[in-house]
Amino acid sequence: MDTLTGKDQFAGHKLRLLLGAYFEPLLLSPTDVWALNNRGLAYGQLGRWKKARRDFEEALRIDPGFEQARSPSE
C-alpha cells in the first residue's frame, strides 16, 4: 500500500495553497501571462496536466512571444 509521508502531504498542501493564490490575480487581470504560467506550473506539480496545459496555451494565446509558457519546466 502506497501512503504519502507527512512531508509529501505538507508539500501537496502548500502547492494547493499556492495554486489558490493565482486565482485572485487572474480574476483581476485575466490576461496576466505570468499568473497563468505560474498557475500552470502549480497545476503540473499537482499532476493536473490538462489544466496546466490550458493555462500555458492561454498565456501563449495572449502573448505568443511568452517563452516561459513554451518551456514551463525550465
C-alpha positions in Angstrom: 0.0 0.0 0.0 1.4 3.4 -1.1 1.0 6.1 1.5 2.2 9.7 1.5 4.6 10.8 4.1 3.9 13.8 6.3 6.4 15.7 4.2 4.7 14.8 1.0 1.3 15.8 2.4 2.7 19.1 3.6 4.2 19.8 0.2 0.9 19.0 -1.6 -1.0 21.2 0.8 1.5 24.1 0.1 1.0 23.6 -3.6 -2.7 23.7 -3.3 -2.4 27.0 -1.3 0.0 28.3 -3.9 -2.4 27.3 -6.7 -5.2 29.2 -4.9 -3.0 32.3 -4.7 -3.1 32.6 -8.5 -6.8 32.8 -8.8 -7.3 36.3 -7.4 -4.8 38.0 -9.7 -6.4 36.2 -12.6 -9.8 37.4 -11.6 -8.5 41.0 -11.5 -6.4 40.6 -14.7 -7.3 37.5 -16.7 -4.6 38.3 -19.3 -1.7 38.2 -16.8 0.5 35.8 -18.6 2.8 35.4 -15.5 -0.1 34.4 -13.3 -1.3 32.0 -15.9 2.2 30.5 -16.3 2.7 30.1 -12.6 -0.7 28.6 -12.0 0.1 26.2 -14.8 3.3 25.2 -13.0 1.4 24.6 -9.8 -1.2 22.5 -11.7 1.6 20.5 -13.2 3.2 19.9 -9.8 -0.2 18.6 -8.6 -0.5 16.3 -11.7 -3.3 18.2 -13.2 -1.8 18.1 -16.7 -4.9 19.2 -18.7 -5.4 22.3 -16.6 -1.7 23.1 -16.7 -1.6 22.8 -20.4 -4.7 25.0 -20.7 -3.0 27.8 -18.7 0.2 27.6 -20.8 -1.8 27.7 -24.0 -3.8 30.6 -22.8 -0.7 32.5 -21.9 0.7 31.9 -25.4 -2.6 32.9 -27.0 -2.4 36.2 -25.1 1.3 36.7 -25.8 2.8 34.4 -28.5 6.3 35.5 -27.5 6.0 34.5 -23.9 8.7 31.9 -23.9 8.2 30.7 -20.3 4.9 29.1 -21.3 6.6 27.2 -24.2 9.1 25.5 -21.9 7.4 25.6 -18.4 9.8 23.1 -16.8 12.8 25.3 -17.4 
